């Protein structure tokens, strides 16, 4: 099974958002809960996302959290050392 990196997960979030709306601002403002600045940083893999933010993102995208996180590699042990 192939696992996703943080940047691939960010691309998944962006792809799901683009399927619903072309504009990041339009999408975020219509759904609420996450600012456009935060959403942009998430889509560009520039920020570690809090669990509560992931829950909000999955709700805004209308996908289950487990589907959003499917195949993401959470083993960051090599990055820490």
The first five atom37 places (N, CA, C, CB, O) and aatype in JSON, in Angstrom:
{
  "aatype": [20, 20, 20, 20, 20, 20, 20, 20, 20, 20, 20, 20, 20, 20, 20, 20, 20, 20, 20, 20, 20, 20, 20, 20, 20, 20, 20, 20, 20, 20, 20, 20, 20, 20, 20, 20, 20, 20, 20, 20, 20, 20, 20, 20, 20, 20, 20, 20, 20, 20, 20, 20, 20, 20, 20, 20, 20, 20, 20, 20, 20, 20, 20, 20, 20, 20, 20, 20, 20, 20, 20, 20, 20, 20, 20, 20, 20, 20, 20, 20, 20],
  "atom_mask": [
    [1, 1, 1, 1, 1],
    [1, 1, 1, 1, 1],
    [1, 1, 1, 1, 1],
    [1, 1, 1, 1, 1],
    [1, 1, 1, 1, 1],
    [1, 1, 1, 1, 1],
    [1, 1, 1, 1, 1],
    [1, 1, 1, 1, 1],
    [1, 1, 1, 1, 1],
    [1, 1, 1, 1, 1],
    [1, 1, 1, 1, 1],
    [1, 1, 1, 1, 1],
    [1, 1, 1, 1, 1],
    [1, 1, 1, 1, 1],
    [1, 1, 1, 1, 1],
    [1, 1, 1, 1, 1],
    [1, 1, 1, 1, 1],
    [1, 1, 1, 1, 1],
    [1, 1, 1, 1, 1],
    [1, 1, 1, 1, 1],
    [1, 1, 1, 1, 1],
    [1, 1, 1, 1, 1],
    [1, 1, 1, 1, 1],
    [1, 1, 1, 1, 1],
    [1, 1, 1, 1, 1],
    [1, 1, 1, 1, 1],
    [1, 1, 1, 1, 1],
    [1, 1, 1, 1, 1],
    [1, 1, 1, 1, 1],
    [1, 1, 1, 1, 1],
    [1, 1, 1, 1, 1],
    [1, 1, 1, 1, 1],
    [1, 1, 1, 1, 1],
    [1, 1, 1, 1, 1],
    [1, 1, 1, 1, 1],
    [1, 1, 1, 1, 1],
    [1, 1, 1, 1, 1],
    [1, 1, 1, 1, 1],
    [1, 1, 1, 1, 1],
    [1, 1, 1, 1, 1],
    [1, 1, 1, 1, 1],
    [1, 1, 1, 1, 1],
    [1, 1, 1, 1, 1],
    [1, 1, 1, 1, 1],
    [1, 1, 1, 1, 1],
    [1, 1, 1, 1, 1],
    [1, 1, 1, 1, 1],
    [1, 1, 1, 1, 1],
    [1, 1, 1, 1, 1],
    [1, 1, 1, 1, 1],
    [1, 1, 1, 1, 1],
    [1, 1, 1, 1, 1],
    [1, 1, 1, 1, 1],
    [1, 1, 1, 1, 1],
    [1, 1, 1, 1, 1],
    [1, 1, 1, 1, 1],
    [1, 1, 1, 1, 1],
    [1, 1, 1, 1, 1],
    [1, 1, 1, 1, 1],
    [1, 1, 1, 1, 1],
    [1, 1, 1, 1, 1],
    [1, 1, 1, 1, 1],
    [1, 1, 1, 1, 1],
    [1, 1, 1, 1, 1],
    [1, 1, 1, 1, 1],
    [1, 1, 1, 1, 1],
    [1, 1, 1, 1, 1],
    [1, 1, 1, 1, 1],
    [1, 1, 1, 1, 1],
    [1, 1, 1, 1, 1],
    [1, 1, 1, 1, 1],
    [1, 1, 1, 1, 1],
    [1, 1, 1, 1, 1],
    [1, 1, 1, 1, 1],
    [1, 1, 1, 1, 1],
    [1, 1, 1, 1, 1],
    [1, 1, 1, 1, 1],
    [1, 1, 1, 1, 1],
    [1, 1, 1, 1, 1],
    [1, 1, 1, 1, 1],
    [1, 1, 1, 1, 1]
  ],
  "atom_positions": [
    [[0.84, -1.18, 0.0], [0.0, 0.0, 0.0], [0.89, 1.25, 0.0], [-0.96, 0.0, 1.22], [1.84, 1.34, 0.78]],
    [[0.57, 2.18, -0.86], [1.31, 3.43, -0.92], [0.78, 4.38, 0.14], [1.21, 4.07, -2.32], [-0.43, 4.47, 0.35]],
    [[1.67, 5.09, 0.8], [1.25, 6.05, 1.8], [1.47, 7.47, 1.28], [2.01, 5.83, 3.13], [2.34, 7.71, 0.44]],
    [[0.69, 8.39, 1.79], [0.77, 9.77, 1.35], [1.68, 10.58, 2.27], [-0.61, 10.4, 1.31], [1.74, 10.33, 3.47]],
    [[2.39, 11.53, 1.7], [3.18, 12.47, 2.47], [2.29, 13.65, 2.84], [4.44, 12.93, 1.68], [1.15, 13.74, 2.38]],
    [[2.81, 14.53, 3.66], [2.06, 15.73, 4.05], [1.66, 16.55, 2.82], [2.89, 16.58, 5.01], [0.53, 17.03, 2.74]],
    [[2.58, 16.7, 1.87], [2.26, 17.5, 0.69], [1.2, 16.81, -0.17], [3.52, 17.75, -0.13], [0.39, 17.49, -0.81]],
    [[1.21, 15.49, -0.2], [0.18, 14.78, -0.96], [-1.18, 14.91, -0.26], [0.56, 13.29, -1.12], [-2.21, 15.01, -0.92]],
    [[-1.18, 14.91, 1.06], [-2.42, 15.1, 1.81], [-2.95, 16.51, 1.55], [-2.19, 14.87, 3.32], [-4.16, 16.7, 1.39]],
    [[-2.06, 17.48, 1.52], [-2.46, 18.86, 1.21], [-3.08, 18.94, -0.17], [-1.25, 19.82, 1.32], [-4.08, 19.62, -0.38]],
    [[-2.49, 18.23, -1.13], [-3.03, 18.22, -2.49], [-4.4, 17.55, -2.53], [-2.06, 17.5, -3.45], [-5.27, 17.96, -3.29]],
    [[-4.6, 16.52, -1.71], [-5.91, 15.87, -1.65], [-6.96, 16.87, -1.16], [-5.87, 14.63, -0.71], [-8.05, 16.94, -1.72]],
    [[-6.63, 17.63, -0.12], [-7.55, 18.63, 0.41], [-7.86, 19.68, -0.66], [-6.97, 19.3, 1.67], [-9.01, 20.07, -0.84]],
    [[-6.83, 20.12, -1.36], [-7.04, 21.13, -2.42], [-7.91, 20.57, -3.53], [-5.69, 21.6, -2.99], [-8.82, 21.25, -4.01]],
    [[-7.65, 19.34, -3.95], [-8.43, 18.71, -5.01], [-9.9, 18.59, -4.62], [-7.87, 17.33, -5.35], [-10.79, 18.89, -5.41]],
    [[-10.15, 18.15, -3.4], [-11.53, 18.03, -2.92], [-12.22, 19.39, -2.89], [-11.56, 17.39, -1.53], [-13.39, 19.51, -3.23]],
    [[-11.48, 20.42, -2.47], [-12.06, 21.77, -2.45], [-12.36, 22.26, -3.86], [-11.1, 22.74, -1.75], [-13.41, 22.86, -4.1]],
    [[-11.45, 22.01, -4.8], [-11.66, 22.45, -6.18], [-12.84, 21.75, -6.83], [-10.4, 22.19, -7.0], [-13.49, 22.31, -7.72]],
    [[-13.14, 20.53, -6.4], [-14.3, 19.83, -6.93], [-15.6, 20.51, -6.52], [-14.3, 18.38, -6.47], [-16.63, 20.35, -7.17]],
    [[-15.54, 21.27, -5.42], [-16.73, 21.94, -4.9], [-16.81, 23.41, -5.31], [-16.75, 21.82, -3.39], [-17.9, 23.97, -5.43]],
    [[-15.65, 24.04, -5.51], [-15.62, 25.47, -5.81], [-14.25, 25.83, -6.36], [-15.94, 26.31, -4.54], [-13.24, 25.28, -5.91]],
    [[-14.2, 26.72, -7.31], [-12.92, 27.11, -7.89], [-12.15, 28.09, -7.0], [-13.14, 27.72, -9.25], [-10.92, 28.09, -7.02]],
    [[-12.84, 28.91, -6.24], [-12.21, 29.93, -5.43], [-12.06, 29.48, -3.99], [-13.0, 31.22, -5.5], [-13.03, 29.07, -3.36]],
    [[-10.85, 29.57, -3.47], [-10.61, 29.23, -2.07], [-11.43, 30.14, -1.17], [-9.11, 29.34, -1.73], [-12.11, 29.66, -0.26]],
    [[-11.37, 31.44, -1.41], [-12.11, 32.39, -0.57], [-13.61, 32.14, -0.61], [-11.82, 33.82, -0.99], [-14.27, 32.14, 0.42]],
    [[-14.14, 31.93, -1.8], [-15.58, 31.68, -1.93], [-15.99, 30.42, -1.17], [-15.97, 31.55, -3.42], [-17.01, 30.42, -0.48]],
    [[-15.2, 29.37, -1.3], [-15.49, 28.12, -0.6], [-15.44, 28.3, 0.91], [-14.51, 27.03, -1.03], [-16.37, 27.93, 1.62]],
    [[-14.35, 28.87, 1.39], [-14.16, 29.02, 2.84], [-15.22, 29.94, 3.44], [-12.75, 29.58, 3.14], [-15.78, 29.63, 4.49]],
    [[-15.51, 31.05, 2.79], [-16.5, 31.96, 3.33], [-17.9, 31.36, 3.31], [-16.5, 33.26, 2.54], [-18.71, 31.66, 4.19]],
    [[-18.19, 30.51, 2.34], [-19.53, 29.89, 2.29], [-19.68, 28.78, 3.32], [-19.8, 29.33, 0.9], [-20.79, 28.49, 3.75]],
    [[-18.58, 28.16, 3.71], [-18.63, 27.04, 4.65], [-18.31, 27.46, 6.09], [-17.66, 25.97, 4.22], [-18.82, 26.86, 7.03]],
    [[-17.48, 28.5, 6.26], [-17.14, 28.99, 7.59], [-16.19, 28.09, 8.36], [-18.37, 29.16, 8.38], [-15.73, 27.08, 7.83]],
    [[-15.9, 28.46, 9.59], [-15.12, 27.71, 10.57], [-13.61, 27.75, 10.4], [-15.56, 26.3, 10.53], [-12.9, 27.73, 11.4]],
    [[-13.08, 27.8, 9.2], [-11.64, 27.86, 8.97], [-11.37, 29.09, 8.12], [-11.11, 26.54, 8.27], [-12.05, 29.32, 7.11]],
    [[-10.38, 29.89, 8.51], [-10.08, 31.1, 7.74], [-9.43, 30.73, 6.41], [-9.17, 32.05, 8.55], [-8.85, 29.66, 6.27]],
    [[-9.53, 31.64, 5.46], [-8.91, 31.4, 4.15], [-7.39, 31.32, 4.29], [-9.3, 32.51, 3.15], [-6.75, 30.57, 3.55]],
    [[-6.81, 32.08, 5.21], [-5.36, 32.03, 5.42], [-4.93, 30.66, 5.94], [-4.92, 33.13, 6.42], [-3.96, 30.08, 5.46]],
    [[-5.67, 30.13, 6.92], [-5.36, 28.8, 7.44], [-5.54, 27.75, 6.35], [-6.25, 28.46, 8.64], [-4.69, 26.88, 6.18]],
    [[-6.64, 27.84, 5.62], [-6.91, 26.86, 4.57], [-5.78, 26.88, 3.52], [-8.27, 27.15, 3.89], [-5.33, 25.83, 3.08]],
    [[-5.34, 28.05, 3.15], [-4.26, 28.18, 2.17], [-2.98, 27.53, 2.68], [-4.0, 29.66, 1.85], [-2.29, 26.83, 1.94]],
    [[-2.65, 27.76, 3.96], [-1.45, 27.14, 4.54], [-1.58, 25.62, 4.58], [-1.2, 27.68, 5.96], [-0.59, 24.92, 4.37]],
    [[-2.78, 25.12, 4.83], [-3.01, 23.67, 4.83], [-2.8, 23.12, 3.42], [-4.44, 23.33, 5.35], [-2.1, 22.12, 3.24]],
    [[-3.41, 23.75, 2.43], [-3.31, 23.29, 1.04], [-1.88, 23.34, 0.52], [-4.2, 24.12, 0.15], [-1.52, 22.58, -0.39]],
    [[-1.06, 24.21, 1.08], [0.33, 24.34, 0.64], [1.3, 23.62, 1.57], [0.7, 25.8, 0.55], [2.52, 23.78, 1.45]],
    [[0.76, 22.82, 2.49], [1.56, 22.02, 3.43], [2.55, 22.88, 4.22], [2.31, 20.93, 2.68], [3.68, 22.47, 4.46]],
    [[2.11, 24.06, 4.62], [2.97, 24.99, 5.34], [2.72, 25.0, 6.84], [2.79, 26.36, 4.8], [3.4, 25.73, 7.57]],
    [[1.77, 24.21, 7.3], [1.38, 24.26, 8.71], [1.02, 22.87, 9.21], [0.19, 25.23, 8.91], [0.46, 22.05, 8.49]],
    [[1.37, 22.62, 10.47], [0.88, 21.41, 11.13], [-0.56, 21.71, 11.54], [1.77, 21.01, 12.38], [-0.83, 22.72, 12.18]],
    [[-1.45, 20.84, 11.18], [-2.87, 21.08, 11.4], [-3.31, 20.46, 12.71], [-3.7, 20.54, 10.24], [-3.02, 19.3, 13.0]],
    [[-4.03, 21.25, 13.51], [-4.6, 20.72, 14.74], [-5.7, 19.71, 14.37], [-5.17, 21.86, 15.65], [-6.32, 19.81, 13.32]],
    [[-5.91, 18.76, 15.26], [-6.94, 17.75, 15.02], [-8.31, 18.39, 14.84], [-6.98, 16.74, 16.17], [-9.08, 17.98, 13.98]],
    [[-8.61, 19.39, 15.64], [-9.91, 20.06, 15.53], [-10.07, 20.74, 14.17], [-10.08, 21.09, 16.65], [-11.17, 20.8, 13.63]],
    [[-8.98, 21.26, 13.62], [-9.03, 21.87, 12.29], [-9.27, 20.81, 11.23], [-7.73, 22.62, 11.99], [-10.02, 21.05, 10.28]],
    [[-8.66, 19.65, 11.37], [-8.9, 18.56, 10.42], [-10.36, 18.14, 10.43], [-8.01, 17.35, 10.76], [-10.94, 17.84, 9.39]],
    [[-10.95, 18.11, 11.61], [-12.37, 17.77, 11.71], [-13.21, 18.81, 10.98], [-12.81, 17.67, 13.2], [-14.13, 18.46, 10.24]],
    [[-12.89, 20.08, 11.17], [-13.63, 21.15, 10.49], [-13.44, 21.06, 8.97], [-13.16, 22.52, 10.99], [-14.4, 21.23, 8.22]],
    [[-12.22, 20.79, 8.53], [-11.93, 20.67, 7.09], [-12.73, 19.53, 6.49], [-10.43, 20.45, 6.84], [-13.33, 19.69, 5.43]],
    [[-12.74, 18.38, 7.15], [-13.48, 17.24, 6.61], [-14.97, 17.55, 6.54], [-13.24, 15.99, 7.46], [-15.64, 17.17, 5.58]],
    [[-15.5, 18.24, 7.55], [-16.91, 18.62, 7.53], [-17.2, 19.6, 6.4], [-17.32, 19.24, 8.87], [-18.21, 19.48, 5.7]],
    [[-16.31, 20.57, 6.2], [-16.5, 21.55, 5.14], [-16.44, 20.89, 3.76], [-15.45, 22.64, 5.24], [-17.15, 21.3, 2.84]],
    [[-15.59, 19.88, 3.63], [-15.46, 19.16, 2.35], [-16.54, 18.09, 2.19], [-14.08, 18.53, 2.25], [-16.68, 17.49, 1.12]],
    [[-17.28, 17.85, 3.27], [-18.34, 16.85, 3.29], [-17.81, 15.44, 3.01], [-19.42, 17.2, 2.27], [-18.4, 14.66, 2.26]],
    [[-16.66, 15.14, 3.64], [-16.07, 13.8, 3.59], [-15.78, 13.37, 5.02], [-14.77, 13.76, 2.7], [-15.53, 14.2, 5.89]],
    [[-15.81, 12.07, 5.26], [-15.48, 11.56, 6.58], [-13.99, 11.77, 6.84], [-15.85, 10.06, 6.7], [-13.17, 11.7, 5.93]],
    [[-13.66, 12.03, 8.1], [-12.27, 12.26, 8.48], [-11.38, 11.09, 8.1], [-12.18, 12.52, 9.97], [-10.26, 11.3, 7.62]],
    [[-11.86, 9.87, 8.3], [-11.02, 8.71, 7.96], [-10.75, 8.64, 6.45], [-11.7, 7.42, 8.43], [-9.69, 8.16, 6.04]],
    [[-11.67, 9.12, 5.64], [-11.44, 9.15, 4.2], [-10.42, 10.24, 3.85], [-12.76, 9.4, 3.44], [-9.57, 10.04, 2.98]],
    [[-10.5, 11.36, 4.52], [-9.56, 12.45, 4.29], [-8.13, 12.02, 4.64], [-9.96, 13.68, 5.1], [-7.18, 12.42, 3.97]],
    [[-7.99, 11.22, 5.7], [-6.67, 10.81, 6.18], [-6.22, 9.45, 5.65], [-6.68, 10.77, 7.68], [-5.15, 8.96, 6.02]],
    [[-7.02, 8.84, 4.79], [-6.71, 7.51, 4.27], [-5.33, 7.5, 3.59], [-7.8, 7.07, 3.27], [-5.01, 8.37, 2.78]],
    [[-4.54, 6.51, 3.94], [-3.22, 6.25, 3.35], [-2.16, 7.3, 3.69], [-3.35, 6.16, 1.87], [-1.11, 7.34, 3.04]],
    [[-2.4, 8.14, 4.67], [-1.39, 9.12, 5.06], [-0.41, 8.47, 6.03], [-2.05, 10.38, 5.7], [-0.82, 7.82, 6.99]],
    [[0.87, 8.64, 5.77], [1.92, 8.07, 6.58], [2.17, 8.99, 7.78], [3.22, 7.86, 5.75], [2.65, 10.11, 7.62]],
    [[1.84, 8.52, 8.97], [2.04, 9.31, 10.17], [3.35, 8.99, 10.86], [0.89, 9.09, 11.12], [3.56, 9.42, 12.0]],
    [[4.25, 8.26, 10.22], [5.54, 7.92, 10.8], [6.53, 9.03, 10.49], [6.05, 6.56, 10.28], [7.11, 9.07, 9.41]],
    [[6.72, 9.93, 11.45], [7.62, 11.05, 11.26], [8.93, 10.84, 12.04], [6.95, 12.34, 11.7], [9.68, 11.79, 12.25]],
    [[9.2, 9.6, 12.46], [10.37, 9.33, 13.28], [11.67, 9.71, 12.57], [10.4, 7.87, 13.67], [12.6, 10.18, 13.23]],
    [[11.77, 9.54, 11.26], [12.96, 9.9, 10.52], [13.15, 11.41, 10.5], [12.89, 9.36, 9.11], [14.29, 11.89, 10.49]],
    [[12.06, 12.16, 10.48], [12.12, 13.62, 10.44], [12.58, 14.19, 11.77], [10.77, 14.21, 10.06], [13.2, 15.26, 11.82]],
    [[12.28, 13.5, 12.85], [12.57, 14.01, 14.18], [14.04, 13.8, 14.54], [11.67, 13.33, 15.21], [14.65, 14.63, 15.22]],
    [[14.59, 12.7, 14.1], [15.98, 12.37, 14.47], [16.99, 13.18, 13.77], [16.26, 10.95, 14.2], [18.18, 13.01, 13.99]]
  ]
}
